[in-house]
Amino acid sequence: MALTITPLTANFGAEIAGADVNALTDEAFAGIRRAFEENGIVLFRDAPMDDDQQVVFSERFGPLETTVSVNPAVGTPFARQSNIDMATGEALDPDDQRIFYQKGNMHWHADSTFKKTPSLCSVLTAREVPPEGGATEFCSTQVLYETLDAGTRDILDGCIVEHDFAWSRARFGFVFSDAQRAENPPARHPLVQVNPVTGKKSLMLGAHAKCIVGWPETESRALLDDMLERATDPAKVYVHHWRTGDAVVWDNRATLHRATPFDVSKHRRLMQRTTISNPSALAEYGQYADIGAAH
């Protein structure tokens, strides 16, 4: 059966039908990979996966990250987004620290920009969804870049940004322990990302983007905030309302996303995310780790 690719918005994102994600041929995956590179986000409806199946599907894109200690699924390939205690099967208390930590996901971000080896993409599967609330919003920083004038592009093309996980979570009230901070040191990457397949450019922005290296703090913050505001213009945002069995793959080089609230005291939600690493980016960007600290 041939793949059917339907746009999600006028500018980015696509829904793919005609693929059994748990029994992909090489030809079918090649079509999925092309759609991913071209659209930034790909959605599969009615594509339920268990943990083992999600790992197999995700590894088609590349090596998986192992989740760090601040996430409830520490030590596994999964970053669990849930209000369910997996040990008991019961809903977590709304005041549980695991719920508080996840509130950071409600700010625009790309996954793992704070890591020395950044992420290529993420795969999120909907295992259990609430009857209302809990949508995920997406925007494209590739679309943003294409709207910028030549002068602004020239400025951005030379910028290196420091991304800091502990800093970003602290802004929203979650303070890392010394051990967690040591586990997640800041990382630096070019603000402008170039897709090696399509040649198109995008911006690596979001909540973890602390500063532009070498820039005065005020100017650095102003530019990063301005770009983020432009990227997340509501008119340019795709809102995904989850159904059980949905799977979404998004490009962490070229898109941002954020969670939206649901009533954690009334409804259950279980989402499993795998994050695919991008070793080729480390080889390309490793040189930036030694650039002097920002002002």
Buried (B, 14 or more C-beta within 10 A) or exposed (E): EEBEBEEBBEBBBBBBBEBEBBEBEEEBBEBBBBBBBBBBBBBBEEBBBEBEBBBBBBBBBBBBBBBBEBBBBEEBBBBBBBBBBEEEEEBBEEEBEBBEBBBBBBBBBBBBBBBBBBBBBBBBBBBBBBEEBBBBBBBBBBBBBEEBEEEBEEEBEEBBBBBBBBBBBBBBEBEBEEEBBEBBEBBBBBBBBBBEEEEBBBBBBBBBBBBBBBBEEEEBBEBBEEBBEBBBEEEBBBEBEBEEBBBBBBBBBBBBBBBBEBBBEEBBBBBBBBBBBBEEBBEBBEEBBEEEEBE
